[in-house]
Amino acid sequence: MGLLDEAGKIAGAIAAVEAAEKVDPEAGLLTKGIAAIAGFEGAGKLESMIEKKDDDKQDVADNTQPTDDTNPQT
């Protein structure tokens, strides 16, 4: 999954540069570079946050025990 993670980060960087160019068509190299870094880092943080939430949901699902109501002990 490492390659897919990097591809997501690169896509975030490209999207950020495109957004910077839409906002300021005369954006310089420094502005585009900063946007690329921010998009790369932002996409990485977003992916890790989503993975953490998925892991938390899986942990909760693993910790719940099914109840067996077919044979109640009284």
C-alpha positions in Angstrom: 0.0 0.0 0.0 3.0 2.3 0.2 2.9 3.1 -3.5 -0.8 3.9 -3.3 -0.2 6.2 -0.4 2.4 8.1 -2.3 0.2 8.3 -5.3 -2.5 9.9 -3.1 -0.1 12.4 -1.8 1.1 13.3 -5.2 -2.5 13.8 -6.4 -3.0 16.1 -3.4 0.0 18.1 -4.4 -1.1 18.4 -8.0 -4.6 19.4 -7.0 -3.2 22.1 -4.7 -1.0 23.6 -7.4 -4.0 23.6 -9.8 -6.1 25.4 -7.2 -3.3 27.9 -6.6 -3.2 28.6 -10.4 -7.0 29.0 -10.5 -6.9 31.5 -7.6 -3.9 33.4 -9.0 -3.1 32.9 -12.7 0.1 34.8 -12.2 1.3 32.6 -9.3 5.0 32.3 -9.1 7.2 29.3 -8.6 7.4 29.9 -4.8 3.6 30.0 -4.5 3.2 26.8 -6.5 5.9 25.1 -4.5 4.3 26.0 -1.2 0.9 24.8 -2.6 2.5 21.5 -3.7 4.1 20.9 -0.3 0.9 21.8 1.5 -1.2 19.5 -0.8 1.3 16.6 -0.3 1.3 16.9 3.4 -2.4 17.5 3.7 -3.2 14.5 1.6 -0.9 12.4 3.8 -2.6 13.6 7.0 -6.0 13.1 5.6 -5.2 9.5 4.6 -3.7 8.7 8.0 -6.8 10.2 9.7 -9.1 8.0 7.6 -7.0 4.9 8.3 -7.1 5.7 12.0 -10.9 6.0 12.0 -11.1 2.7 10.1 -8.8 1.0 12.6 -10.9 2.4 15.5 -14.1 1.0 14.0 -12.4 -2.4 13.4 -11.2 -2.4 17.0 -14.7 -1.6 18.3 -16.2 -4.4 16.1 -13.6 -6.9 17.3 -14.2 -6.0 21.0 -17.9 -6.5 20.9 -19.1 -10.0 21.7 -22.2 -11.5 20.2 -24.8 -12.5 22.6 -26.3 -15.9 22.6 -29.9 -15.6 23.5 -30.8 -19.1 22.3 -29.7 -20.7 25.5 -30.4 -18.4 28.4 -29.2 -19.5 31.8 -31.8 -18.8 34.5 
